[in-house]
Amino acid sequence: MYILGAVVLAIFYFKQREPLAIESAVKKASVPKIVIYGLVGIFVALLLQSIAVMLESVLFGEATPSENTQNIIQMIMEAPAFILATTIAGPIMEEFVFRRSILGIISRYSNFWVGAVISSLLFAFAHNDGHLLIYFFLGFFFSLEYKATGRIWTSMITHVGMNTLVVLVQLAVQKGLV
């Protein structure tokens, strides 16, 4: 389902002729800049995730593992092909939905900051595992990346890379490799 959703949203993206305001507000970023921002963003996102985990621990007590991540790892263990949905298709679909669509539409009627907060809150609630602060931080960071380059591909690279690293580490732990 994630793969189909990502493909359909990508088709709509490439068929759209007119850029959103957030995309035309900055000079068109070059492919190398998009890739560099995206790759560096993976490590920034992981750092933000660590900070959010510490904040959640201080504010709300003992840190609990992400139920969302644990469910994903369990599904991958049962059906290894699901790794494509969780590491590639899911993040691409989420970037199209939460950043390009929701942030893009809200920014048209308000401003970037309001759109970033609302889309990040929706992103956090959509993950539905109690770690609202973590997902809000990540969603907001992905929004900033999108704004910085005016290209959704930047946040997609970061989101895909981060999910891939997290899934690979979790699988390694699950299999006793780490």
N, C-alpha and C positions, 0 to 999 in steps of 0.2 A: 504494500500500500504506500509506504514512504517513497519507494522508488518511482511508482506511478505518479504520485503527487509531485515529486521533484521534476520529473520529465514534463508533465503538463505545465507546471509553473515556468519552467525554462522556455518552453515553446511560446507561452504568452509573453514572456520577457523579450524574446528575440523578435516577436511580431509587433511589439509596441514601437511606434515610430518616435514619439515625443518623450524626452527624458522628464523625470519628475523634478520638482524644484530643488530638492536636495542634491540631485545629480548635476544640475546645471549651475548650481551656486558656486562651484569650484572649477578651476581649470581641469580639463580632462586629464586624469592621471595616466601615466605611461604603464605599460605592462610590467616592466621591471619594478616600478614603484609599488604597484598593486601587490606583486609577489613578495617584495621585501617587507612591506607593511604587514601583509598577511602572515608571513613566516615569523617575523619578530613578535607579532601579535599573539602567536601561540604561547610564547613564554610569558608575555604580559598577562594573558588570560589565566594561565596557570598560577601566576603570582597573585593576581586578584582573587582567584578561587581560594588560595591558601589564606589570604588576609580575611576573606569573608568567613571561612571556616573558623578562624580564631575569634573573630567578632561574634559569630553565632555562639561559640563556646562560652565566651565571657558574658554575653547578654542573656543567653537562654539556658546555660548549664552545659552538661556533658554533650560533646559533639557526637552525633550519630551518623553512621554511614548513609549515603544517599540511597534511598529505596529505589529511586529511578535507575541509578547505575547498577544496583544489585539485580534488579529485574532484567535489565538489558543483558548483563553478563549471563544470567541464567538462560535467557532465550538463545543467546549465541552458543552456549554449551549444548543446548538441545538441538539447535539448527544453525550450524556454522555459517550458512549463507546469509543469515540475519546480520552478520557483521557489516555487510555492504549498506544495509538500511540504516544502521545506527552510526556508522562512521562517515558515510558519504551522503546518502540520499536524505536522511533525516535532517542533518544540519543545513543542507542546501534548501530543503523545503522550509525549514524554520526561518532562514534568512529571507527568503522570498516573502513569507507571510508576515513575520514580525518586524523586520526592518524595511523591506521595500514596499510592502503593501500598507501595513498599519502605520508605521512611522511616516512613510511617504504621504499617505492620505491626511493624517492628523497635522503634519507639518504644513500642508497646503492651506489649512484653515486656522492654524495657530502658529506655533513656531517650532523649531527643532527641539528645544529643551522639553517642552510639553509633550511632543510626540515621542521623544526618547524615554521619558519617564513612563508614559502610558504603555508604550510597546514593551518596555522592559518589565513592567508589572505584569502585563498579560503573559509575557514569556515565562516569568517566574511561576505564575499560577498554573500555566499549562503543564509545567513539569510535575506539579502535584505531589511533591514528596516532603513538604515541610521546610525545605531549604530555600525559602523565598529570598533571603539576603544574597546567597550565592548566585542564584539564577538572575536576580535583579542586577547585581554587579556585572555579571557576564553580558547580559542583554544590553546594559548601558554602554559597556566597553565596545561591543559589536556596533552599536549605533554611532559611537564616536569614530570608529574606523570607517564606517560607511560615509559619514560626513566629511572626514579628512580627505578622502580620495574621490568622493562622488561616485564610487563604483561599488556595487553590492558584492563583487567578487572578492574584495579585500576581506570583508567580514566572513565570507564563505570559506576562504582559505584558512583563516584563523579558527573558525568553528569546526571545520572538518579536521584540521590538524590536532586541535585540542581533544576532540572526541576520540580520535584515533589513538592518541597517546594514552589517554585515560583507559580506554578499552583494552589496549595491548598490555598495559601495566596490570590492570585488574585480572586479565586472563592469565598472565604470568604468575601472579600471586595465587590465583585459584588452582593452577596446575603445579604449584610448589616450586616454581623456577626462581622466585625472588623471596 
